[in-house]
Amino acid sequence: MKASAAVLVSAVSACVVSALALPAAAAPPAAATFVAARGGNVSAPVAAEDHVYLATGSTLTAWNRNGDGSLSYTGDTRTTPAHGQLNGLARSGDYVYASYRSYVSEIAGVAVYSIADRDHPQLLGQYAYSNETILSAQSVAVVNGHLYVLDNEQGVFASPLTSPAVPSFSRVFTGWGSYDYAFVNGNRLYATGRTFLSGTALKIFDLTTPMVPQMLGETTLDGYDYFRLKVQAPYVYGFGVAMAVSDVSDPTQITPRGRADAPVAYDGLLLGSHAWGLGLDGIDVWNIADPDLPAAAGHSTIDSFATQASTVLGADALLATSTDRFVRLDANLPATPTQRGEAQLPAGTAAYDIAVRGDTALLLGSAYGLNVANSGDLAPIGRFETSLEPSLQGRAFEQLAVDGSRAYLTSWGSGLVIADIGNPAQPHELGFWSYPFATAIAARGDRAYVGRSTNGGELVVLDVTNPANPQPLGAVTTSKIRRLALNDHYVYVADEEAFGIGGLRIIDVANAAAPVEVARYAGCNSALDLAVDAKRQRVLLACGDSAHLVDVSNPAQPQPLGVYADAGSTVALQGDRAFVGGDTGMDEVSFAAPAQPQRLQHWDLPMPAARLQVGTDARIYALTTLAGVHVYAADRLFADSME
């Protein structure tokens, strides 16, 4: 009996030791955390001494104007983005005010920043100006110690700046309008913007009594001559297909003055007796000393393509472009434009896609090519600009695929650009394939797969052995291709219902000359996006109002695993963790139990994400284009499992 007891004790002890030696069951990955927001659309900057402040997306950036003409980036508000896209700036003392609006109509307001530390702006608060449910804040202005917010739907709101950090608004003018831009001259406020019928509207207010503005006059000008309107009282000037002048000295009788045909300009600057038209291929100089006879006075080859915001601040003329350039010109030389310096805007003014390779991130810029950045903080380190002719349509880049040392860029207006990224900091172009309406892209080895989204969908298989001369091998007709993913010899197609039924299509491309559809997932008839987990043989499909997790272990018979019913316009997938974009932001969803997906958390975004991407750096990138790139850190367990 004693021996038996000893054996029993020994056996129990061995079991205990064995149990202690076993690894504990792994806890599920923690929820992701917000890191920063960078980049996005720009608006005209404001100045404080040697510093200028530029709105980019949902953040405010600070720049120093150095004595040698260069522009130095000094700080931003990346960790405290606004609730919406910033679209107008005004400054009073140590404060900068920014109007913002969101995709959600009831979200709009004013963000207040302290610039007491000129290098490092600080968000102090975000303030509503109205409790209406349909809001569209478009611009701000400071006049006579008062802050004004101009809302296209609700009119004009004002706050005394007696407590500059905490504005309190009242409506002072009721009436919708086109208030995209606000200009101040003395007691007058000039509000202008594009109309629904492609005209250019102008309203002029007298703010002598700040809380009781008087509208002095309004008009609608020709939208082609006055594509962009600038003010130099007592005249307003139009930049577009003409250099046009109107007299606004009497706002009740706004009178056309001079006009001269001009090379197309999308923006312009006024410098006393001269004006600069900012066009597709440089700067056109005009002598406007005689308002009745504007005269061409020269041309500069300084690159002004895709200027989105411009202003004159003292001795500087500043251009911010959608090609991610911030350009400083000498305003003291109005007859001979002279560039003093240039900087690269961080994270792009409208990044549509991203790929991370080690310590380098490649962000796809809609109007030119690639913004090359440090992957740690998206600080810019270089640009790749395509050789395509400067045209906003021709350079309308939409998606990016990286394979080995190559990057593939689809341009909706022209086709496919192939670049060498062997040195990712200095990409260079290898070739181009003309194919209008190219949207989606996937690539591996000597094959690239291009999807069309307009006038009927099509998947084309390309031989890119010689990138300078890509050759189409075969094609399959679809409805409207939104995204492609490649796994083994199958291409997964997110096909939107437009020219026929859509959904998830699975195309066998083993025979490149005769690709064939082997299956269509029946649970979703219109797909906007997809993400593939090749290891688990799963596809996450964005179906508009829901996201479907689909088993594709047998590509010929895709099977539903689970449906997340709360959102589904764009998706990303890492293991059992999904990131799902919708109108109001991004949801993090656990598919650990696929039939019962669980939302772990929701992040509001200032604009819907056009692209969600899980990078090889264990970060989630929500690319909202105009409102910037919002970055989140996944649990490191994700990084450990990434291949």
C-alpha positions in Angstrom: 0.0 0.0 0.0 2.8 2.4 0.8 4.5 1.7 -2.4 1.3 2.2 -4.3 0.7 5.5 -2.6 4.2 6.6 -3.4 3.7 5.7 -7.1 0.4 7.7 -7.0 2.1 10.7 -5.4 4.8 10.5 -8.0 2.4 10.3 -10.8 0.4 13.3 -9.5 3.6 15.3 -9.1 4.6 14.5 -12.7 1.2 15.6 -13.9 1.5 18.9 -12.0 5.0 19.5 -13.4 3.8 18.7 -16.9 0.9 21.1 -16.5 3.1 23.8 -15.3 5.4 23.2 -18.3 2.6 23.7 -20.8 2.3 27.2 -22.3 -0.7 29.1 -21.1 -3.5 29.6 -23.6 -2.8 32.7 -25.6 -5.0 35.7 -24.9 -6.7 37.3 -27.9 -4.9 40.3 -29.3 -5.7 43.6 -27.6 -7.6 46.2 -29.5 -5.7 48.6 -31.7 -4.7 52.0 -30.5 -4.7 55.4 -32.3 -1.2 56.6 -33.3 -1.6 59.7 -35.4 -3.2 61.5 -38.4 -1.1 63.1 -41.1 -1.6 64.7 -44.5 -4.8 65.6 -46.3 -6.3 68.4 -48.4 -4.8 71.9 -48.0 -6.3 75.4 -47.6 -4.7 78.8 -47.8 -2.1 79.2 -45.0 -1.9 82.0 -42.4 1.2 83.7 -41.0 2.7 84.7 -37.6 6.1 86.4 -38.0 8.4 83.9 -39.7 6.0 81.0 -39.3 3.2 79.9 -41.5 0.4 77.5 -40.6 -1.1 75.2 -43.2 -4.2 73.0 -42.7 -3.6 69.4 -44.0 -6.6 67.1 -43.7 -7.7 67.2 -40.0 -4.5 68.6 -38.6 -2.7 71.9 -38.5 1.0 72.0 -39.5 3.6 74.7 -38.7 6.5 75.8 -40.9 9.3 78.2 -40.5 10.2 80.6 -43.3 14.0 80.5 -43.2 16.2 83.4 -44.3 17.7 81.3 -47.1 14.2 80.9 -48.7 13.6 77.3 -47.5 10.6 76.1 -45.6 11.2 73.9 -42.5 8.6 71.7 -40.9 8.5 72.4 -37.2 5.4 70.7 -35.7 1.8 69.7 -36.1 -1.3 68.4 -34.3 -1.1 64.8 -35.5 -2.1 63.2 -32.2 -5.2 65.4 -31.8 -6.9 65.5 -35.2 -10.1 67.6 -35.6 -13.5 65.9 -35.9 -13.6 66.9 -39.6 -11.6 68.1 -42.5 -10.1 71.5 -42.0 -11.1 73.8 -44.9 -10.4 77.4 -43.8 -8.0 79.2 -41.4 -7.9 82.6 -39.7 -5.5 84.0 -37.1 -5.8 86.4 -34.2 -2.8 86.9 -32.0 -1.6 83.6 -30.5 -4.7 81.7 -31.9 -5.5 80.0 -35.2 -9.1 79.2 -36.0 -10.0 76.5 -38.4 -13.4 75.7 -39.8 -14.1 72.0 -40.3 -16.8 69.7 -41.6 -17.3 66.0 -41.7 -19.0 63.6 -44.1 -21.7 63.3 -41.5 -23.9 66.4 -42.1 -24.4 67.3 -38.4 -20.7 67.4 -37.6 -19.1 70.8 -38.3 -17.4 73.3 -36.1 -14.4 75.5 -35.3 -11.1 74.1 -34.0 -9.1 76.5 -31.9 -5.3 76.2 -31.8 -2.8 77.9 -29.6 0.4 79.1 -31.4 2.0 80.6 -28.4 4.8 78.2 -29.1 5.2 79.1 -32.8 6.9 75.8 -33.6 4.2 73.5 -32.0 0.5 74.3 -32.5 -1.7 72.9 -29.8 -5.4 72.0 -30.2 -7.3 73.7 -27.4 -10.8 72.7 -28.3 -13.5 72.1 -30.9 -16.6 74.2 -30.8 -20.1 73.9 -32.4 -21.6 77.0 -33.8 -25.1 75.6 -34.5 -27.3 72.8 -33.4 -28.8 72.3 -36.9 -28.7 68.8 -38.4 -27.4 69.9 -41.8 -24.2 71.8 -41.6 -21.5 72.7 -44.0 -18.8 75.0 -42.6 -16.6 76.2 -45.4 -14.5 79.1 -44.2 -13.6 81.4 -41.3 -12.6 85.0 -41.0 -11.5 87.4 -38.2 -12.7 91.0 -38.5 -12.9 93.7 -35.8 -12.2 91.4 -32.9 -14.8 88.9 -34.0 -14.6 85.4 -35.4 -17.0 84.4 -38.3 -17.9 81.0 -39.6 -19.5 80.8 -43.0 -21.8 77.8 -43.5 -23.1 77.0 -47.0 -26.4 75.7 -45.6 -27.1 77.8 -42.6 -25.5 81.2 -43.2 -23.0 83.2 -41.1 -22.2 82.8 -37.4 -20.1 85.1 -35.2 -18.4 85.1 -31.9 -16.7 88.0 -30.1 -13.1 87.1 -29.3 -13.2 88.4 -25.7 -12.4 84.8 -24.7 -10.3 83.8 -27.7 -9.8 80.2 -26.6 -13.5 79.6 -26.1 -15.7 81.1 -28.8 -19.4 81.3 -28.4 -21.4 81.8 -31.6 -24.6 83.4 -32.6 -26.2 83.3 -36.1 -25.8 86.8 -37.6 -26.9 86.1 -41.2 -29.5 83.6 -42.3 -29.3 82.3 -45.8 -27.5 79.6 -47.7 -24.7 80.4 -50.1 -21.4 79.4 -51.7 -18.9 80.4 -49.0 -15.9 78.3 -50.0 -13.5 81.2 -49.5 -13.6 84.3 -47.3 -11.5 87.4 -48.0 -11.3 90.4 -45.6 -10.6 94.0 -46.6 -11.1 96.6 -43.8 -14.7 96.2 -42.6 -15.8 94.2 -45.6 -16.0 90.5 -46.0 -16.1 88.9 -49.4 -17.4 85.4 -49.6 -17.1 83.4 -52.8 -17.5 79.9 -54.1 -18.7 77.6 -56.9 -22.5 77.2 -57.5 -24.4 74.0 -58.5 -24.6 75.4 -62.0 -20.8 75.9 -62.3 -21.0 79.7 -61.8 -18.9 81.6 -59.2 -21.0 83.3 -56.5 -19.9 86.5 -54.7 -21.4 88.1 -51.6 -20.1 91.2 -50.0 -20.8 92.0 -46.3 -20.2 95.2 -44.2 -19.1 94.2 -40.7 -18.8 97.7 -39.2 -21.3 96.5 -36.6 -19.7 93.1 -36.1 -22.8 91.2 -34.7 -25.1 92.8 -37.3 -23.5 92.3 -40.7 -25.1 93.9 -43.7 -25.1 92.3 -47.0 -24.2 95.0 -49.5 -24.5 93.1 -52.7 -24.2 89.8 -54.5 -23.8 88.4 -57.9 -22.9 85.3 -59.9 -20.0 85.6 -62.3 -19.1 83.4 -65.2 -17.7 80.2 -63.8 -15.2 79.7 -66.6 -13.7 83.1 -66.5 -13.8 83.2 -62.7 -13.1 79.6 -61.9 -11.2 80.9 -58.9 -11.8 84.4 -57.7 -9.4 86.6 -55.7 -10.0 90.0 -54.1 -7.8 93.1 -54.3 -10.3 95.9 -53.5 -11.9 97.7 -55.2 -11.7 94.9 -57.8 -12.2 91.2 -57.9 -10.2 89.1 -60.4 -11.0 85.9 -62.1 -8.6 83.1 -63.0 -9.8 80.4 -65.4 -10.0 80.6 -69.2 -9.5 84.4 -69.0 -7.9 87.1 -66.9 -11.1 88.9 -65.8 -11.8 92.0 -63.7 -14.9 93.3 -62.0 -15.4 96.5 -60.1 -16.9 96.0 -56.6 -16.4 99.5 -55.3 -20.2 99.8 -55.3 -21.4 96.4 -54.2 -25.0 97.2 -55.3 -23.8 97.5 -58.9 -20.9 95.1 -59.5 -19.6 96.0 -62.9 -17.5 94.0 -65.4 -14.3 95.8 -66.4 -11.5 94.2 -68.4 -11.1 90.7 -69.8 -8.5 88.9 -71.8 -8.3 85.2 -73.0 -5.7 83.3 -71.0 -4.1 79.9 -70.7 -6.2 77.8 -68.4 -5.5 78.6 -64.7 -7.0 76.8 -61.7 -5.9 79.4 -59.2 -4.2 82.7 -59.1 -2.4 85.3 -57.0 -2.7 89.1 -56.9 0.5 91.2 -56.3 -0.4 94.9 -56.7 -0.1 95.8 -60.3 0.5 92.2 -61.4 -1.4 88.9 -61.2 -0.2 85.3 -61.6 -2.3 82.7 -63.2 -1.4 79.3 -61.9 -1.9 76.8 -64.6 -1.0 73.3 -65.9 2.5 74.2 -67.2 3.7 77.2 -65.2 2.8 80.7 -64.1 1.3 83.3 -66.5 2.1 86.8 -65.5 -0.4 89.6 -66.1 -0.2 93.4 -65.8 -3.4 94.5 -64.2 -2.5 98.1 -63.6 -5.3 99.1 -66.0 -8.4 97.2 -64.8 -9.9 97.7 -68.2 -7.0 96.2 -70.1 -5.3 93.3 -68.4 -2.3 92.4 -70.4 -0.1 89.3 -70.7 3.3 90.2 -69.3 5.3 87.0 -69.4 5.4 83.3 -68.5 7.4 81.4 -66.0 8.1 77.6 -66.1 8.0 77.3 -62.3 5.8 74.3 -61.7 2.4 75.3 -60.4 0.5 72.2 -61.6 -2.4 71.2 -59.4 -2.2 74.2 -57.0 -4.9 73.7 -54.4 -4.3 76.7 -52.1 -2.3 79.9 -52.6 -1.9 83.2 -50.8 0.4 86.2 -50.5 1.9 86.6 -47.0 4.2 89.7 -46.8 7.2 89.1 -49.0 6.1 85.5 -49.8 3.7 84.0 -52.3 2.9 80.4 -51.2 1.5 77.6 -53.2 0.3 74.2 -51.8 -0.4 71.6 -54.5 -2.1 68.3 -54.7 1.2 67.0 -56.0 2.4 67.3 -52.3 4.5 70.4 -52.9 4.7 73.5 -50.7 6.3 76.2 -52.7 7.7 79.6 -51.6 8.0 82.4 -54.2 9.3 85.9 -53.9 6.3 88.3 -53.8 8.6 91.3 -54.2 9.3 90.3 -57.8 5.7 90.3 -59.3 6.9 90.8 -62.9 9.4 87.9 -62.7 8.2 85.0 -60.5 11.2 83.6 -58.6 11.1 80.4 -56.5 12.9 80.7 -53.2 12.2 77.3 -51.7 10.1 74.1 -51.7 9.1 71.5 -49.2 7.3 68.2 -49.5 3.9 67.9 -47.7 3.7 65.0 -45.3 1.6 61.9 -46.1 0.1 63.4 -49.2 -2.7 65.8 -49.9 -4.9 62.9 -51.0 -3.3 59.5 -50.5 -5.4 56.7 -52.0 -3.3 53.7 -51.2 -0.2 52.7 -49.2 2.5 50.0 -49.2 5.1 49.5 -46.4 8.5 48.1 -47.2 10.7 48.0 -44.1 11.3 51.5 -43.0 9.8 53.0 -46.1 6.2 53.8 -46.9 4.9 54.4 -50.4 1.8 56.6 -50.5 -0.1 56.8 -53.7 -0.8 60.5 -54.6 -3.8 61.1 -56.8 -2.2 63.7 -59.0 1.3 62.6 -59.6 2.7 59.3 -58.3 4.3 58.3 -55.0 5.0 60.2 -51.8 7.9 58.3 -50.3 8.0 58.5 -46.5 9.5 57.1 -43.4 7.2 54.3 -42.3 7.6 55.2 -38.6 6.0 58.6 -38.8 5.2 59.2 -42.5 7.7 62.0 -42.6 8.5 62.6 -46.3 11.9 61.5 -47.8 11.2 61.8 -51.5 8.7 61.9 -54.4 8.2 59.9 -57.6 6.4 61.9 -60.3 5.2 60.0 -63.3 6.1 61.1 -66.8 2.4 61.3 -67.8 1.4 64.7 -69.1 0.3 67.1 -66.3 -3.5 66.5 -66.2 -5.7 65.9 -63.2 -7.7 63.3 -65.1 -4.7 61.7 -66.8 -2.9 61.4 -63.5 -5.9 60.3 -61.4 -4.1 57.5 -59.6 -6.4 55.1 -57.7 -4.6 52.0 -56.5 -1.1 50.6 -55.8 0.4 47.1 -55.8 4.0 46.2 -54.9 5.7 43.0 -56.0 9.4 42.5 -55.4 11.3 45.6 -56.7 8.3 46.9 -58.7 5.4 49.2 -57.9 2.3 49.2 -60.1 0.1 52.3 -60.2 -3.3 52.5 -61.8 -4.5 55.8 -63.2 -8.2 56.0 -64.0 -7.5 58.6 -66.8 -4.7 56.8 -68.6 -3.6 53.3 -67.6 -0.9 51.5 -65.7 2.5 53.0 -64.6 5.3 50.6 -63.6 8.1 51.8 -61.4 11.3 50.4 -60.0 11.4 50.6 -56.2 14.6 48.6 -55.7 15.8 51.7 -53.9 12.4 52.6 -52.4 13.6 56.1 -51.5 14.2 56.9 -55.2 11.7 55.1 -57.5 12.1 55.5 -61.2 9.7 54.7 -64.0 10.0 51.5 -66.0 7.0 51.6 -68.3 3.4 52.5 -69.1 0.5 50.6 -70.5 -2.4 52.7 -71.9 -5.8 51.5 -70.6 -8.5 54.1 -69.8 -10.4 53.6 -66.6 -7.8 51.4 -64.9 -8.7 51.1 -61.3 -7.7 47.9 -59.5 -4.3 46.2 -59.6 -2.6 43.0 -58.4 0.8 41.7 -59.5 3.1 38.8 -59.1 6.2 37.8 -61.0 5.9 38.5 -64.7 2.1 39.0 -64.5 0.0 42.0 -63.6 -3.8 42.0 -63.3 -5.6 45.2 -64.1 -9.3 45.9 -63.3 -11.5 48.5 -65.1 -14.3 50.3 -63.3 -16.0 52.5 -65.9 -18.2 51.6 -68.9 -18.3 48.0 -67.8 -15.8 46.0 -65.8 -12.9 44.0 -67.2 -10.1 42.0 -65.7 -7.0 42.0 -68.0 -4.0 39.7 -67.6 -0.7 41.5 -68.6 2.7 40.1 -69.4 5.1 42.5 -67.7 8.3 40.6 -68.4 9.4 43.7 -70.3 7.9 46.5 -68.2 8.6 49.0 -71.0 6.2 47.1 -73.2 3.5 45.3 -71.3 1.4 42.9 -73.4 -2.2 41.9 -72.7 -2.7 38.1 -72.7 -6.4 37.6 -71.8 -9.4 39.2 -70.3 -12.7 38.5 -68.5 -15.7 40.8 -68.5 -17.3 41.8 -65.2 -19.6 44.6 -63.9 -17.4 47.2 -62.2 -14.2 46.1 -60.6 -13.4 47.9 -57.3 -10.5 45.8 -55.9 -8.4 42.7 -56.8 -6.4 40.3 -54.7 -4.2 37.4 -55.8 -3.7 34.0 -54.2 -2.1 31.0 -55.9 -3.5 31.1 -59.4 -6.7 32.8 -58.5 -7.7 36.4 -58.7 -10.4 37.5 -56.3 -12.5 40.3 -57.7 -14.6 42.8 -55.7 -17.2 43.6 -58.3 -19.8 46.3 -57.8 -23.3 45.9 -59.3 -23.4 48.4 -62.1 -23.3 46.8 -65.5 -24.9 43.6 -64.3 -24.7 41.6 -61.0 -21.5 41.9 -59.0 -20.1 40.4 -55.8 -17.1 38.3 -55.2 -15.8 36.7 -58.4 -13.1 34.1 -58.4 -11.1 34.0 -61.6 -8.7 31.2 -62.4 -5.7 32.7 -64.2 -3.6 29.6 -64.5 -4.0 29.9 -68.3 -3.2 33.6 -68.7 -4.5 33.6 -72.3 -7.9 32.3 -71.2 -8.7 33.3 -67.7 -12.0 31.8 -66.5 -14.5 32.6 -63.7 -14.8 29.5 -61.6 -17.2 30.8 -58.9 -19.2 33.7 -57.7 -20.1 34.1 -54.0 -23.9 34.2 -53.8 -24.2 36.0 -50.5 -23.5 39.5 -51.8 -24.5 40.9 -55.2 -22.4 44.1 -55.1 -18.9 44.2 -53.6 -16.9 47.4 -52.9 -13.7 46.0 -51.5 -12.0 42.8 -50.3 -9.1 41.6 -48.2 -7.6 38.1 -48.4 -6.1 36.0 -45.6 -4.1 33.5 -47.7 -3.0 31.5 -44.7 -6.5 30.7 -43.6 -8.0 30.7 -47.1 -10.5 33.4 -46.2 -11.8 36.5 -48.0 -13.4 39.5 -46.2 -15.8 41.1 -48.6 -17.2 44.7 -48.3 -20.8 44.6 -49.5 -21.8 48.2 -48.8 -23.9 47.9 -45.6 -22.2 44.7 -44.3 -19.0 42.7 -44.4 -18.9 39.0 -45.2 -16.2 36.5 -44.2 -16.0 33.8 -46.9 -14.2 30.5 -46.8 -12.4 30.0 -50.2 -10.4 26.9 -49.3 -12.3 25.4 -52.3 -12.2 28.3 -54.8 -14.9 26.7 -56.8 -17.3 26.7 -53.9 -16.9 29.8 -51.7 -18.8 29.4 -48.4 -20.1 32.0 -46.0 -18.6 31.9 -42.5 -20.1 35.0 -40.9 -21.6 38.5 -41.6 -20.9 41.7 -39.8 -24.0 43.7 -40.4 -23.1 47.2 -39.2 -20.8 48.6 -42.0 -19.0 47.5 -45.1 -17.6 50.0 -47.6 -14.0 49.1 -47.2 -12.1 46.4 -45.3 -8.8 45.1 -44.0 -8.1 41.7 -42.5 -5.4 40.3 -40.2 -6.0 36.8 -38.8 -9.3 36.8 -36.9 -9.3 40.6 -36.6 -11.1 42.7 -39.2 -11.2 46.4 -39.8 -14.4 47.6 -41.5 -15.0 51.1 -42.8 -18.4 52.9 -43.1 -19.8 56.4 -43.4 -19.0 57.4 -39.8 -15.6 55.8 -39.4 -13.9 52.4 -38.8 -14.9 49.4 -36.7 -12.5 46.8 -35.3 -14.3 43.5 -35.4 -13.3 40.1 -34.0 -14.1 37.1 -36.2 -12.7 34.6 -33.6 -16.2 33.0 -33.7 -16.9 33.7 -37.4 -20.7 33.1 -37.2 -20.9 35.7 -34.4 -18.6 38.6 -35.2 -18.1 41.0 -32.3 -17.3 44.7 -32.6 -14.5 45.6 -30.3 -14.5 49.3 -30.8 -15.3 52.1 -33.2 -13.2 55.1 -34.3 -14.9 58.2 -35.8 -13.1 59.4 -38.9 -13.4 62.9 -40.3 -14.3 61.4 -43.7 -15.0 57.8 -44.7 -11.9 55.7 -45.5 -11.4 55.1 -49.2 -8.9 52.4 -48.3 -8.0 50.4 -45.2 -4.7 48.6 -45.1 -2.9 46.4 -42.6 0.8 47.0 -43.1 3.7 44.7 -42.5 4.6 47.0 -39.6 1.5 45.9 -37.6 -0.2 49.2 -38.2 -3.6 49.8 -39.7 -3.9 52.7 -42.2 -7.2 54.4 -42.7 -6.8 56.5 -45.9 -9.5 59.1 -45.9 -8.0 61.0 -48.9 -8.9 64.6 -48.2 -8.9 64.2 -44.4 -5.5 62.5 -44.3 -4.1 59.2 -43.3 -5.1 57.9 -39.8 -2.8 55.4 -38.3 -3.5 52.8 -35.6 -1.2 50.3 -33.9 -2.3 46.7 -33.8 -1.4 44.4 -30.9 2.2 43.1 -31.4 0.7 39.6 -31.5 -0.4 40.6 -35.0 3.2 41.6 -35.9 4.6 38.3 -34.7 2.2 36.4 -37.0 2.7 38.5 -40.1 4.4 36.8 -43.0 
